[in-house]
Amino acid sequence: MRFLFMALLACLLLACDNNTSDDAGSTPQPVSDGTLTEIPAAQWQQQADERFTDTAKAWQQALTRFEQNPNAENLTALRDALAQWYRRFASQYLLLASRACQQGGSANRQAILARLDSWPLYPGYLDALPEWPESGLISDPYLELTRQNLRRQHGATDPAEASLGFAALSVVLNGTTESPKALAAFTGEEGIPARRRQYLKLAGEQLLADHQQLSLNRPLNELALQCGLMETLAHWQQQQDPTSEQEEGLLIPALSLAVNETVLLDAVQAMDPAVIARWDQINPGIAGSIKQSEEKGWAPIKAWLTTVSITRQMPDA
């Protein structure tokens, strides 16, 4: 699924156009910045960033309370804070993906977006599993837990080796079974419980740092929005892919499944009406497809993406 998206993304960033002449020697040319139309979106972007910051602060406050008084009530509150923070992230995924698609340094921003929410993943790579009680980076006494080391370990030899991101944070906080990880897994001044608490702090800080790098409040354009919409669709489709968990040991955390199932599309439907209206002036049909998606799901949006000239010429994948 990711390979398919990257193929489509490469086509987008080169602004492929199927209307190019078939004459010999004629090749598609990249669309210059001057041919793209700015779509003002300051209010949409500012509100999204402020709401993300508010839920991030609520997470940090809940983590502080849990560190000061690690009881069952505060652990439940911490899990609730993570769920709200994650929902807020998913609700602005289209915006973040569109920002990551902006030309100039886009490859790096795409990597940052992927790191914010990497799944499916190998939970045993990061933390102990019931059948492997001493597995994972958190249990490794030879690995110093720092943000730098966690970044180095993220996707070290395989994209599913996630040590950072919302899904990884969910694995550490909630566990991998229907029964949430026990309070005892987080209590104690030394050893693995202390390292697990340290991880929660470091991973949360990295989420904020990565999000900050995608907080580019500037006008978007139709190419960035189309690319962002394709990435949002690909992110949703990944959890629908039956091959996602066929490989032994791979997991899509329950929180990731619950949030992304509905919030990604809900957020597309709830984007700033002024942004949709301006986008529809440039690429007619997007407003109608978003409206139809309220009854028909992603299908109208997928159909619209295949008709837009800037995305029509797609490589085989």
Secondary structure, 3 states (H helix, E strand, C coil): CHHHHHHHHHHHHCCCCCCCCCCCCCCCCCCCHHHCCEECCHHHHHHHHHHHHHHHHHHHHHHHHHHHCCCHHHHHHHHHHHHHHHHHHHHCHHHHHHHHHCCCCHHHHHHHHHHHCCCCECHHHHCCECCECCCCHHHCCCCCCCHHHHHHHCCCCCCCCCCCCHHHHHHHHHCCCCCCCCHHHHCCCCHHHHHHHHHHHHHHHHHHHHHHHCCCCCCEEHHHHHHHHHHHHHHHHHHHCHHHHCCCCCECCHHHHHHHHHHHHHHHHCCCHHHHHHHHHHCCCHHHHHHHHHHHCCHHHHHHHCCCHHHHCCCCC
